[in-house]
Amino acid sequence: MLMLAYGVALGLTLGLAGSASSMKDQAVQVAVARAPQGPEALLVNGLLEISRNHLDTAMNEIDNAIKAYPNFRLAHLIKGDLLLAHTRPINTIGDAPNAPRQRITELREEAKARLQRRSQNRPSGDIPKYLLQMQPEQHYAIVVDVSLSTLYVFQNVNGEPRYVTDFYISSGKNGAEKLKEGDQRTPLGVYYVTADLPKSRLSDFYGVGAYPISYPNEWDRQHGRNGHGIWLHGTPSDTYSRPPHSSNGCVVLTNQDLTALGKTLQVGLTPVIITEHVEWVRPDDWRALRNDLSNQIENWRREWENRNTEAYLRYYAKSFNGNGQTLAQWANQKRRVNAAKSWIKVDISSVSMFLYPGYGNLAVVSFDQDYSSSNLSTRMKKRQYWINENNHWKIIYEGTG
Amino acid sequence: MKKSDFAALLLLLALGIFGLWAAADELQDADSLFKQGNNAQALDKVNSYLANHPKDAKARFLLGLIYTEQNKAAEAIKVFTALTQDYPELPEPYNNLAVLYAAQGQYDKARIALETAIRTHPSYAIAHENLGDIYAKLATQAYDKALQFDKTNTTAQTKLELIKELFSGSPRVARAAVKTETANTDTAAAVPASVPETQQTKPGGVGKENQPVATSSSGDDTQDVLNTVDAWAKAWSKGDVTAYLAYYAEDFKTPNGESRGAWEKSRQERISNSMPIQVSVIDPKVTLSDATHAKASFKQDYQSKILKSTTAKTLHLVKTGDKWLIQMEQAGH
């Protein structure tokens, strides 16, 4: 009489490749490998127990998840299925008769996203290739994988990013790659946390807090992307989590997770890199990438300091744009300025280098520039976008950071 | 359960059912009174019987039923709980406990009680059916929590309302244990497995077929009576006590012989405590005895916060002016 055909339902609703059983085995291994903690682990274990037809154990897991987080809607949905299975066969997640289709679909997507997150084998020791170099003051870097509904936290350990944790997130209703105001997409790019808005300044919609990020950045503006108000923020008090694709472009975390994340964020410093799919690289490859770009930056600096203006200008790409200046305008100005100097000294420090997601040959480089010369000295924060053309890194944008 | 205990239980039940007619007379009376809706008198009888037979399972069960009917959930729960402790092998007290818990919205307690009933009596049909209802109810609650993202979303609400509608029937109270003497087929399924097969006993309570309905000359009166009965059931369902009481004649024969005032007061309390109530009149038949007297017999389907029951009922009506008013209410036909 008791029948809950999630074994099939998981395979069907999740649409995962491969046979249901191999998917299950893989998921089981992951669940065992990771210490089962937190509501998501309980929920996923519950789903796996259902697929193994251990309905009592499943109910235990789900009940524990609900006990810890009474607003965990997805857990309530699964509980409904487990209960209803006592009266009739249940064939799919959220088999509530006459329930609003949209809500059910969203919760199924959340189940799918959470299960996928859990069954994803992050290659141990691998590094998201974007994090080429964090500056010493940056304690953490954030990488968001929109396709996996996951936000990763990496700690800066002596210049090397080390995985700390990851969280389930919701992103834009209409997917990723924000282009314009109101398109309800999450932007892809390299951004920074720009503010820390406490709960007291926010409506309940944003939950326990919000961290605006720097969309649109220099690159976005140059490419005509607009819109504003892309935040990392929490969840309304009446729900534990939101469906994977439900925001207007923001990255939404549960309130518990946002609170934990908040401890790692530094306003004006912490990079938030949002990508469709994270590309992971072996540490050796990561080092090679880093050294390559870092050497080019050092060469650029040295040519400038040595007043080898033509060699220095060769580090600028043809399509260079320096706050509205074309390469020719920029070159003329630099030639004039440099010629007037008897000496130049350029120190750069606190260098960070982040590969731009979705390009493969674009990097955002930021540093403190200490410039002195025979007739002028300045200290400034600088930001450059470097592009790799025919195996040569060149500057395509330069401005203050 | 040890074999000897089981034998003792069988004996006990057998005694309760076949034997001790003399001693059981009082209990039978109590049972009859209860079935006629005469709860106050039934309570007196059963209490007086219990004074001499304090352990008697049947009497205590009946006591629990009377309390349930009287809307005294706490007392009823106490009685049935004690029964489950003294006779853990009897499924009916568990079942009724479940019904009472369910009426209070304590579905988890109800579920545990029913599962206990089923553990001892895997074939106990009513408990299974009730358990199904409870699970459906619990499932609906869980789905509600999962889906009521925004309570102002009317689409979500009406659709969810439909789910509630499907499973809203409150589980019925098992009457099996008290009905054994007059066992009729529709309770047979509920007879617990441990109760020995009883001989099909006297058909005392089975109603006679009614006389064919009135002739054409009295067609208007018949229709008026039918309309009156419908309106009476509607007023009752709405909990409109004033309108409901207005359907009773001045000389209405109160069920326990109490004063009209006392009876009205008890009806008032009973109805307001049991809302929501849904009374349906099924298959009514009208017999006109003379120009001003009529009998309306029907199946009364009653469903309230507390209880769901289907009983045969006959109303004796008298024409007063141009209105038909109830003079007497009778259980059965």
HADDOCK unambig.tbl for C-alpha pairs under 7 A between the chains (distance, minus, plus):
assign (segid A and resid 73 and name CA) (segid B and resid 145 and name CA) 6.28 0.50 0.50
assign (segid A and resid 73 and name CA) (segid B and resid 146 and name CA) 4.05 0.50 0.50
assign (segid A and resid 74 and name CA) (segid B and resid 146 and name CA) 6.03 0.50 0.50
assign (segid A and resid 76 and name CA) (segid B and resid 142 and name CA) 4.94 0.50 0.50
assign (segid A and resid 76 and name CA) (segid B and resid 143 and name CA) 6.28 0.50 0.50
assign (segid A and resid 76 and name CA) (segid B and resid 145 and name CA) 6.17 0.50 0.50
assign (segid A and resid 76 and name CA) (segid B and resid 146 and name CA) 5.04 0.50 0.50
assign (segid A and resid 77 and name CA) (segid B and resid 142 and name CA) 6.11 0.50 0.50
assign (segid A and resid 77 and name CA) (segid B and resid 143 and name CA) 5.28 0.50 0.50
assign (segid A and resid 77 and name CA) (segid B and resid 146 and name CA) 5.07 0.50 0.50
assign (segid A and resid 79 and name CA) (segid B and resid 142 and name CA) 6.22 0.50 0.50
assign (segid A and resid 80 and name CA) (segid B and resid 139 and name CA) 4.03 0.50 0.50
assign (segid A and resid 80 and name CA) (segid B and resid 140 and name CA) 6.65 0.50 0.50
assign (segid A and resid 80 and name CA) (segid B and resid 142 and name CA) 4.82 0.50 0.50
assign (segid A and resid 80 and name CA) (segid B and resid 143 and name CA) 5.41 0.50 0.50
assign (segid A and resid 81 and name CA) (segid B and resid 139 and name CA) 6.74 0.50 0.50
assign (segid A and resid 83 and name CA) (segid B and resid 135 and name CA) 5.38 0.50 0.50
assign (segid A and resid 83 and name CA) (segid B and resid 136 and name CA) 6.84 0.50 0.50
assign (segid A and resid 83 and name CA) (segid B and resid 138 and name CA) 6.66 0.50 0.50
assign (segid A and resid 83 and name CA) (segid B and resid 139 and name CA) 5.17 0.50 0.50
assign (segid A and resid 84 and name CA) (segid B and resid 135 and name CA) 6.01 0.50 0.50
assign (segid A and resid 84 and name CA) (segid B and resid 136 and name CA) 5.52 0.50 0.50
assign (segid A and resid 84 and name CA) (segid B and resid 139 and name CA) 5.44 0.50 0.50
assign (segid A and resid 86 and name CA) (segid B and resid 132 and name CA) 6.65 0.50 0.50
assign (segid A and resid 86 and name CA) (segid B and resid 135 and name CA) 6.55 0.50 0.50
assign (segid A and resid 87 and name CA) (segid B and resid 132 and name CA) 5.32 0.50 0.50
assign (segid A and resid 87 and name CA) (segid B and resid 136 and name CA) 6.92 0.50 0.50
assign (segid A and resid 96 and name CA) (segid B and resid 143 and name CA) 6.71 0.50 0.50
assign (segid A and resid 97 and name CA) (segid B and resid 163 and name CA) 6.46 0.50 0.50
assign (segid A and resid 98 and name CA) (segid B and resid 159 and name CA) 5.63 0.50 0.50
assign (segid A and resid 98 and name CA) (segid B and resid 160 and name CA) 6.67 0.50 0.50
assign (segid A and resid 98 and name CA) (segid B and resid 162 and name CA) 6.83 0.50 0.50
assign (segid A and resid 98 and name CA) (segid B and resid 163 and name CA) 6.59 0.50 0.50
assign (segid A and resid 99 and name CA) (segid B and resid 159 and name CA) 5.84 0.50 0.50
assign (segid A and resid 99 and name CA) (segid B and resid 160 and name CA) 5.88 0.50 0.50
assign (segid A and resid 100 and name CA) (segid B and resid 156 and name CA) 5.50 0.50 0.50
assign (segid A and resid 100 and name CA) (segid B and resid 159 and name CA) 6.56 0.50 0.50
assign (segid A and resid 103 and name CA) (segid B and resid 147 and name CA) 6.29 0.50 0.50
